[in-house]
Amino acid sequence: MKIFVTNFEDSTTVAALAFLFQDFGHVEAIRLKQGKKRMYALIEIDVHGGEQAIRELDRREWHGMRLEVMESQY
C-alpha cells in the first residue's frame, strides 16, 4: 500500500518518517518529494499497517505540525 503524507517540517528526514511508521508494519520504501508549496512523502507499507497508520496518524500533531496522512492515489 502507498501512503501520502504531508504537512511536516521541511527538515524531516527519511529516518524520522521510518521511525514514526515502523510501529504500524513493515515499511518497504520512503520517498521524500518537494511539491509546489511543501514537502511530502510517499511511504510503501503493508496494507494492514497502512490502514492503521492512516487511522492513527492523520491529523495528529508531530513536531508542531498537524500531519495529513492518506492512501496515495498514485
Secondary structure, 3 states (H helix, E strand, C coil): CEEEEECCCCCCCHHHHHHHHHHHCCEEEEEEEECCCCEEEEEEECHHHHHHHHHHHCCCEECCEECEEEECCC
